[in-house]
Amino acid sequence: MAILVTGSTGTIGKQVLDHLAGSGAQVRALTRAPEKAQFPQDVTAVQGALSDVDGLRRVMHGVSTLFLLAPNAADELTQALQALSVAREAGVKGVVYLSVFKGTEYTDVPHFTSKHAVERMIEQFDLPATVLRPAYFIQNDVRQKEPLLAHGVYGMPIGAKGISMVDVRDIGEAAARELLRRERAANPLPRETYELAGPDAITSEAVVSIWAEALGRTVRYGGDDLDVLEQRLKAVAPGWLAYDMRLMMSRYQQDGAVASPAEIGRLATLLGRQPRSYRDFAMEMATAWAQG
């Protein structure tokens, strides 16, 4: 039997595959273009997509554990629900689903609410699943390189309430640990839920202080203007997605997304260590950028 990883060529999927490497488990990675995929040596590329139900039925044969990461698409909810139904029909004994932190509260943010709806299906059918709820990815701020280095500006309007940003490497490791635990179990295991969050609440004030230290220069905050954010995103993404991101950032500004000590401690228990901090990420990036 095998583990099937969806979203395998994206940021999180790659991390999951890297953390599964060398585990001894049979790992398959779902991709639209297997001939272009660059996976670890012990990973088998299989052709398919969550939007292709017949293809999903085909690739689900022989799969015992599923990592479900639905794309940030207009039909994300449909793809995720159908994938879970196909997995149930195929007798998959374990699922690790990538949801989102604060999905139950941010009801006006489309991709948050769609992920919460998937969680409702998991709960209603009592599926043997681990739900992982990651906060805002720390590595999203790699995109801040140009404004930080060229202008001394941190440009993401995160607001002053605080976000417990999480390192994508911690997400990948948490997912891999749960996939292997479920894959190696003789029988389906009970449901589990983990909030995936970093140890610090990153505010606009904190983030510029961290980057100023990392870069050795003055850094200022670009402000909370969401009109500017939406227009900038529309230059590289569909309008519906840009608006979705605007709504998310609006809720961050209004309410924050801060994890409790208990939630951070539970993640630390799963990882066997404390989750990585934003400051560590900033120091790593500053060093890498200085080296070209």
PAKE-813621 format. One record per residue (C-alpha): x, y, z; residue in one letter. Coordinates in Angstrom, 3 decimals. Example, Ala and Ser with C-alpha at 12.3 -4.5 7.8 and 13.67 -1.06 7.14 Angstrom:
<rs>
<r east="12.300" north="-4.500" up="7.800" code="A"/>
<r east="13.670" north="-1.060" up="7.140" code="S"/>
</rs>
This chain:
<rs>
<r east="0.000" north="0.000" up="0.000" code="M"/>
<r east="1.084" north="3.580" up="-0.576" code="A"/>
<r east="0.849" north="7.209" up="0.501" code="I"/>
<r east="-0.549" north="9.559" up="-2.162" code="L"/>
<r east="0.543" north="13.199" up="-1.962" code="V"/>
<r east="-1.577" north="15.783" up="-3.782" code="T"/>
<r east="-0.358" north="19.311" up="-4.450" code="G"/>
<r east="2.999" north="17.628" up="-4.889" code="S"/>
<r east="4.716" north="20.301" up="-6.977" code="T"/>
<r east="3.721" north="23.236" up="-4.764" code="G"/>
<r east="5.466" north="24.782" up="-1.790" code="T"/>
<r east="3.915" north="22.503" up="0.839" code="I"/>
<r east="3.777" north="19.378" up="-1.296" code="G"/>
<r east="7.509" north="19.562" up="-1.929" code="K"/>
<r east="8.151" north="19.888" up="1.789" code="Q"/>
<r east="5.960" north="16.859" up="2.521" code="V"/>
<r east="7.809" north="14.754" up="-0.054" code="L"/>
<r east="11.193" north="15.851" up="1.292" code="D"/>
<r east="10.195" north="14.845" up="4.821" code="H"/>
<r east="8.850" north="11.492" up="3.627" code="L"/>
<r east="12.095" north="10.733" up="1.780" code="A"/>
<r east="13.988" north="7.811" up="3.269" code="G"/>
<r east="11.050" north="6.720" up="5.418" code="S"/>
<r east="10.684" north="3.372" up="3.678" code="G"/>
<r east="7.064" north="4.083" up="2.787" code="A"/>
<r east="5.812" north="3.768" up="-0.772" code="Q"/>
<r east="5.064" north="7.327" up="-1.853" code="V"/>
<r east="3.188" north="8.462" up="-4.937" code="R"/>
<r east="2.949" north="12.093" up="-6.004" code="A"/>
<r east="-0.035" north="13.327" up="-8.002" code="L"/>
<r east="0.915" north="15.693" up="-10.817" code="T"/>
<r east="-0.523" north="16.820" up="-14.131" code="R"/>
<r east="2.839" north="16.355" up="-15.850" code="A"/>
<r east="4.866" north="13.406" up="-14.462" code="P"/>
<r east="7.459" north="13.843" up="-17.213" code="E"/>
<r east="8.382" north="17.269" up="-15.827" code="K"/>
<r east="8.300" north="16.374" up="-12.139" code="A"/>
<r east="11.493" north="16.464" up="-10.094" code="Q"/>
<r east="10.754" north="14.362" up="-7.036" code="F"/>
<r east="13.005" north="12.557" up="-4.534" code="P"/>
<r east="14.366" north="9.290" up="-5.905" code="Q"/>
<r east="11.983" north="7.027" up="-3.991" code="D"/>
<r east="8.812" north="8.919" up="-5.038" code="V"/>
<r east="6.663" north="7.666" up="-7.922" code="T"/>
<r east="5.014" north="10.340" up="-10.054" code="A"/>
<r east="1.416" north="9.538" up="-11.079" code="V"/>
<r east="-0.567" north="11.516" up="-13.620" code="Q"/>
<r east="-3.777" north="13.161" up="-12.496" code="G"/>
<r east="-5.501" north="16.142" up="-10.901" code="A"/>
<r east="-8.068" north="16.681" up="-8.161" code="L"/>
<r east="-10.427" north="18.131" up="-10.777" code="S"/>
<r east="-10.409" north="14.826" up="-12.717" code="D"/>
<r east="-12.648" north="12.406" up="-10.822" code="V"/>
<r east="-12.086" north="9.458" up="-13.166" code="D"/>
<r east="-8.346" north="10.005" up="-12.942" code="G"/>
<r east="-8.572" north="10.167" up="-9.149" code="L"/>
<r east="-10.418" north="6.855" up="-9.071" code="R"/>
<r east="-7.624" north="5.334" up="-11.114" code="R"/>
<r east="-4.711" north="6.617" up="-9.043" code="V"/>
<r east="-6.422" north="5.864" up="-5.724" code="M"/>
<r east="-6.076" north="2.117" up="-6.292" code="H"/>
<r east="-3.507" north="0.762" up="-3.857" code="G"/>
<r east="-3.474" north="3.975" up="-1.794" code="V"/>
<r east="-3.868" north="3.531" up="1.944" code="S"/>
<r east="-3.050" north="7.068" up="3.146" code="T"/>
<r east="-3.826" north="10.383" up="1.451" code="L"/>
<r east="-2.310" north="13.834" up="1.856" code="F"/>
<r east="-5.034" north="16.166" up="0.613" code="L"/>
<r east="-4.039" north="19.672" up="-0.380" code="L"/>
<r east="-6.661" north="21.341" up="-2.565" code="A"/>
<r east="-5.438" north="24.130" up="-4.848" code="P"/>
<r east="-6.395" north="27.742" up="-4.247" code="N"/>
<r east="-8.854" north="27.617" up="-7.139" code="A"/>
<r east="-12.374" north="28.876" up="-7.739" code="A"/>
<r east="-13.656" north="25.297" up="-7.328" code="D"/>
<r east="-11.401" north="24.381" up="-4.401" code="E"/>
<r east="-14.293" north="23.138" up="-2.271" code="L"/>
<r east="-15.676" north="20.869" up="-4.988" code="T"/>
<r east="-12.246" north="19.376" up="-5.672" code="Q"/>
<r east="-11.578" north="18.670" up="-2.002" code="A"/>
<r east="-14.987" north="17.141" up="-1.242" code="L"/>
<r east="-14.850" north="14.932" up="-4.320" code="Q"/>
<r east="-11.333" north="13.781" up="-3.465" code="A"/>
<r east="-12.475" north="12.751" up="0.011" code="L"/>
<r east="-15.439" north="10.865" up="-1.437" code="S"/>
<r east="-13.224" north="9.021" up="-3.919" code="V"/>
<r east="-10.845" north="8.158" up="-1.068" code="A"/>
<r east="-13.741" north="6.776" up="0.986" code="R"/>
<r east="-14.908" north="4.663" up="-1.956" code="E"/>
<r east="-11.367" north="3.330" up="-2.410" code="A"/>
<r east="-11.085" north="2.316" up="1.252" code="G"/>
<r east="-8.268" north="4.708" up="2.134" code="V"/>
<r east="-7.581" north="4.168" up="5.836" code="K"/>
<r east="-6.017" north="7.527" up="6.683" code="G"/>
<r east="-6.129" north="11.130" up="5.495" code="V"/>
<r east="-4.060" north="14.190" up="6.347" code="V"/>
<r east="-5.935" north="17.297" up="5.218" code="Y"/>
<r east="-4.352" north="20.728" up="4.932" code="L"/>
<r east="-6.908" north="23.239" up="6.205" code="S"/>
<r east="-6.230" north="26.743" up="7.571" code="V"/>
<r east="-5.817" north="28.469" up="10.935" code="F"/>
<r east="-8.921" north="30.491" up="11.930" code="K"/>
<r east="-11.038" north="28.806" up="9.254" code="G"/>
<r east="-14.010" north="28.578" up="11.607" code="T"/>
<r east="-13.920" north="32.319" up="12.436" code="E"/>
<r east="-13.046" north="33.985" up="9.113" code="Y"/>
<r east="-16.380" north="33.147" up="7.482" code="T"/>
<r east="-16.140" north="36.015" up="4.970" code="D"/>
<r east="-12.848" north="34.764" up="3.499" code="V"/>
<r east="-13.753" north="32.308" up="0.710" code="P"/>
<r east="-10.818" north="29.918" up="0.909" code="H"/>
<r east="-11.049" north="29.811" up="4.712" code="F"/>
<r east="-14.728" north="28.920" up="4.613" code="T"/>
<r east="-14.238" north="26.293" up="1.902" code="S"/>
<r east="-11.613" north="24.558" up="4.032" code="K"/>
<r east="-13.907" north="24.663" up="7.043" code="H"/>
<r east="-16.629" north="23.014" up="4.944" code="A"/>
<r east="-14.214" north="20.170" up="4.165" code="V"/>
<r east="-13.558" north="19.811" up="7.890" code="E"/>
<r east="-17.322" north="19.508" up="8.406" code="R"/>
<r east="-17.418" north="16.557" up="6.009" code="M"/>
<r east="-14.516" north="14.915" up="7.817" code="I"/>
<r east="-16.325" north="15.364" up="11.119" code="E"/>
<r east="-19.768" north="14.279" up="9.917" code="Q"/>
<r east="-18.479" north="11.059" up="8.365" code="F"/>
<r east="-15.971" north="10.529" up="11.199" code="D"/>
<r east="-13.208" north="10.026" up="8.672" code="L"/>
<r east="-9.871" north="8.736" up="10.007" code="P"/>
<r east="-8.133" north="12.031" up="9.353" code="A"/>
<r east="-5.634" north="14.480" up="10.767" code="T"/>
<r east="-6.630" north="18.079" up="10.072" code="V"/>
<r east="-3.700" north="20.471" up="9.925" code="L"/>
<r east="-4.528" north="24.164" up="10.215" code="R"/>
<r east="-1.518" north="26.249" up="9.191" code="P"/>
<r east="-1.314" north="29.971" up="9.826" code="A"/>
<r east="0.068" north="32.447" up="7.287" code="Y"/>
<r east="3.241" north="30.998" up="5.753" code="F"/>
<r east="6.450" north="32.697" up="6.865" code="I"/>
<r east="7.964" north="31.981" up="3.444" code="Q"/>
<r east="5.340" north="34.174" up="1.766" code="N"/>
<r east="7.612" north="37.009" up="2.865" code="D"/>
<r east="10.397" north="35.887" up="0.557" code="V"/>
<r east="8.495" north="38.128" up="-1.870" code="R"/>
<r east="9.451" north="41.099" up="0.307" code="Q"/>
<r east="13.072" north="40.882" up="-0.876" code="K"/>
<r east="12.897" north="43.703" up="-3.418" code="E"/>
<r east="11.042" north="46.275" up="-1.272" code="P"/>
<r east="13.189" north="45.441" up="1.746" code="L"/>
<r east="16.544" north="45.600" up="-0.028" code="L"/>
<r east="15.793" north="48.392" up="-2.484" code="A"/>
<r east="13.610" north="50.659" up="-0.352" code="H"/>
<r east="13.829" north="49.496" up="3.260" code="G"/>
<r east="10.088" north="48.810" up="3.264" code="V"/>
<r east="8.121" north="45.806" up="4.467" code="Y"/>
<r east="5.136" north="45.874" up="2.151" code="G"/>
<r east="2.648" north="43.254" up="3.354" code="M"/>
<r east="-0.208" north="44.970" up="5.258" code="P"/>
<r east="-0.379" north="42.509" up="8.172" code="I"/>
<r east="-1.644" north="45.066" up="10.690" code="G"/>
<r east="-0.992" north="45.489" up="14.394" code="A"/>
<r east="-2.980" north="42.629" up="15.951" code="K"/>
<r east="-0.442" north="39.868" up="15.331" code="G"/>
<r east="-0.163" north="36.705" up="13.219" code="I"/>
<r east="1.480" north="33.487" up="14.452" code="S"/>
<r east="3.173" north="32.844" up="11.102" code="M"/>
<r east="4.404" north="29.304" up="10.483" code="V"/>
<r east="7.457" north="28.005" up="8.633" code="D"/>
<r east="6.557" north="25.795" up="5.652" code="V"/>
<r east="9.238" north="23.316" up="6.721" code="R"/>
<r east="7.321" north="22.746" up="9.949" code="D"/>
<r east="4.122" north="22.198" up="7.961" code="I"/>
<r east="5.833" north="19.605" up="5.789" code="G"/>
<r east="7.323" north="17.801" up="8.759" code="E"/>
<r east="4.048" north="17.756" up="10.688" code="A"/>
<r east="2.213" north="16.366" up="7.663" code="A"/>
<r east="4.851" north="13.708" up="7.033" code="A"/>
<r east="4.812" north="12.579" up="10.659" code="R"/>
<r east="1.037" north="12.168" up="10.617" code="E"/>
<r east="1.048" north="10.455" up="7.217" code="L"/>
<r east="3.582" north="7.902" up="8.418" code="L"/>
<r east="1.767" north="7.359" up="11.712" code="R"/>
<r east="-1.456" north="6.597" up="9.891" code="R"/>
<r east="0.240" north="4.561" up="7.148" code="E"/>
<r east="2.040" north="2.329" up="9.658" code="R"/>
<r east="-1.013" north="1.724" up="11.841" code="A"/>
<r east="-2.726" north="-1.638" up="11.422" code="A"/>
<r east="-6.172" north="-0.016" up="11.567" code="N"/>
<r east="-7.678" north="3.445" up="10.942" code="P"/>
<r east="-6.809" north="5.888" up="13.720" code="L"/>
<r east="-9.114" north="8.440" up="15.409" code="P"/>
<r east="-9.398" north="12.001" up="14.127" code="R"/>
<r east="-6.835" north="14.582" up="15.217" code="E"/>
<r east="-6.554" north="18.322" up="14.684" code="T"/>
<r east="-3.441" north="20.493" up="14.968" code="Y"/>
<r east="-3.081" north="24.245" up="14.685" code="E"/>
<r east="0.212" north="24.894" up="12.877" code="L"/>
<r east="1.574" north="28.211" up="14.095" code="A"/>
<r east="4.856" north="29.833" up="14.929" code="G"/>
<r east="5.959" north="30.765" up="18.460" code="P"/>
<r east="5.591" north="34.544" up="18.031" code="D"/>
<r east="2.759" north="36.918" up="17.178" code="A"/>
<r east="4.196" north="38.951" up="14.307" code="I"/>
<r east="2.826" north="42.502" up="14.153" code="T"/>
<r east="3.693" north="45.391" up="11.852" code="S"/>
<r east="5.912" north="46.800" up="14.602" code="E"/>
<r east="7.613" north="43.473" up="15.308" code="A"/>
<r east="8.262" north="42.622" up="11.666" code="V"/>
<r east="10.095" north="45.854" up="10.857" code="V"/>
<r east="12.187" north="45.468" up="14.007" code="S"/>
<r east="13.161" north="41.931" up="13.016" code="I"/>
<r east="14.075" north="42.921" up="9.462" code="W"/>
<r east="16.014" north="45.974" up="10.644" code="A"/>
<r east="18.117" north="43.696" up="12.836" code="E"/>
<r east="18.545" north="41.077" up="10.114" code="A"/>
<r east="19.504" north="43.543" up="7.386" code="L"/>
<r east="21.369" north="46.054" up="9.519" code="G"/>
<r east="19.374" north="48.984" up="8.170" code="R"/>
<r east="16.294" north="51.042" up="8.918" code="T"/>
<r east="13.081" north="49.364" up="7.814" code="V"/>
<r east="9.638" north="50.956" up="7.816" code="R"/>
<r east="6.168" north="49.474" up="7.490" code="Y"/>
<r east="4.376" north="50.126" up="4.203" code="G"/>
<r east="0.989" north="50.660" up="5.816" code="G"/>
<r east="-2.404" north="48.973" up="5.915" code="D"/>
<r east="-3.783" north="50.076" up="2.522" code="D"/>
<r east="-5.754" north="47.119" up="1.156" code="L"/>
<r east="-6.624" north="48.876" up="-2.124" code="D"/>
<r east="-2.930" north="48.902" up="-2.971" code="V"/>
<r east="-2.599" north="45.232" up="-2.008" code="L"/>
<r east="-5.530" north="44.170" up="-4.173" code="E"/>
<r east="-4.295" north="46.077" up="-7.211" code="Q"/>
<r east="-0.813" north="44.646" up="-6.810" code="R"/>
<r east="-2.171" north="41.099" up="-6.583" code="L"/>
<r east="-4.437" north="41.575" up="-9.600" code="K"/>
<r east="-1.330" north="42.143" up="-11.696" code="A"/>
<r east="-0.247" north="38.543" up="-11.079" code="V"/>
<r east="-3.451" north="36.678" up="-10.146" code="A"/>
<r east="-7.158" north="36.502" up="-11.086" code="P"/>
<r east="-9.384" north="39.192" up="-9.630" code="G"/>
<r east="-11.342" north="36.738" up="-7.471" code="W"/>
<r east="-8.123" north="35.506" up="-5.863" code="L"/>
<r east="-6.812" north="39.029" up="-5.281" code="A"/>
<r east="-10.086" north="39.910" up="-3.536" code="Y"/>
<r east="-9.938" north="36.705" up="-1.470" code="D"/>
<r east="-6.452" north="37.686" up="-0.275" code="M"/>
<r east="-7.677" north="41.201" up="0.478" code="R"/>
<r east="-10.464" north="39.812" up="2.665" code="L"/>
<r east="-7.988" north="37.596" up="4.487" code="M"/>
<r east="-5.629" north="40.480" up="5.177" code="M"/>
<r east="-8.551" north="42.618" up="6.317" code="S"/>
<r east="-9.392" north="40.031" up="8.969" code="R"/>
<r east="-5.742" north="39.869" up="10.026" code="Y"/>
<r east="-5.828" north="43.636" up="10.511" code="Q"/>
<r east="-9.135" north="43.571" up="12.393" code="Q"/>
<r east="-8.763" north="40.461" up="14.530" code="D"/>
<r east="-5.260" north="39.048" up="14.190" code="G"/>
<r east="-4.479" north="35.337" up="14.069" code="A"/>
<r east="-2.580" north="34.538" up="17.238" code="V"/>
<r east="-2.166" north="30.967" up="18.445" code="A"/>
<r east="-2.527" north="30.082" up="22.113" code="S"/>
<r east="0.384" north="28.649" up="24.130" code="P"/>
<r east="-1.491" north="25.335" up="24.252" code="A"/>
<r east="-1.791" north="25.219" up="20.446" code="E"/>
<r east="1.894" north="26.010" up="19.982" code="I"/>
<r east="2.798" north="23.426" up="22.628" code="G"/>
<r east="0.736" north="20.753" up="20.895" code="R"/>
<r east="2.575" north="21.389" up="17.626" code="L"/>
<r east="5.899" north="21.269" up="19.471" code="A"/>
<r east="4.943" north="17.846" up="20.848" code="T"/>
<r east="4.180" north="16.598" up="17.326" code="L"/>
<r east="7.466" north="17.944" up="15.957" code="L"/>
<r east="9.539" north="16.959" up="18.966" code="G"/>
<r east="10.878" north="20.530" up="19.165" code="R"/>
<r east="9.704" north="24.122" up="19.151" code="Q"/>
<r east="8.393" north="25.445" up="15.815" code="P"/>
<r east="10.718" north="27.744" up="13.903" code="R"/>
<r east="10.513" north="31.477" up="14.538" code="S"/>
<r east="10.078" north="34.374" up="12.111" code="Y"/>
<r east="13.330" north="35.891" up="13.347" code="R"/>
<r east="15.254" north="32.742" up="12.387" code="D"/>
<r east="13.716" north="32.906" up="8.908" code="F"/>
<r east="14.622" north="36.593" up="8.506" code="A"/>
<r east="18.212" north="35.944" up="9.549" code="M"/>
<r east="18.474" north="33.051" up="7.068" code="E"/>
<r east="17.075" north="35.166" up="4.249" code="M"/>
<r east="19.304" north="38.138" up="5.030" code="A"/>
<r east="22.346" north="35.898" up="4.866" code="T"/>
<r east="21.204" north="34.256" up="1.617" code="A"/>
<r east="20.403" north="37.600" up="-0.020" code="W"/>
<r east="23.797" north="39.013" up="0.996" code="A"/>
<r east="25.464" north="36.035" up="-0.659" code="Q"/>
<r east="23.551" north="36.664" up="-3.867" code="G"/>
</rs>
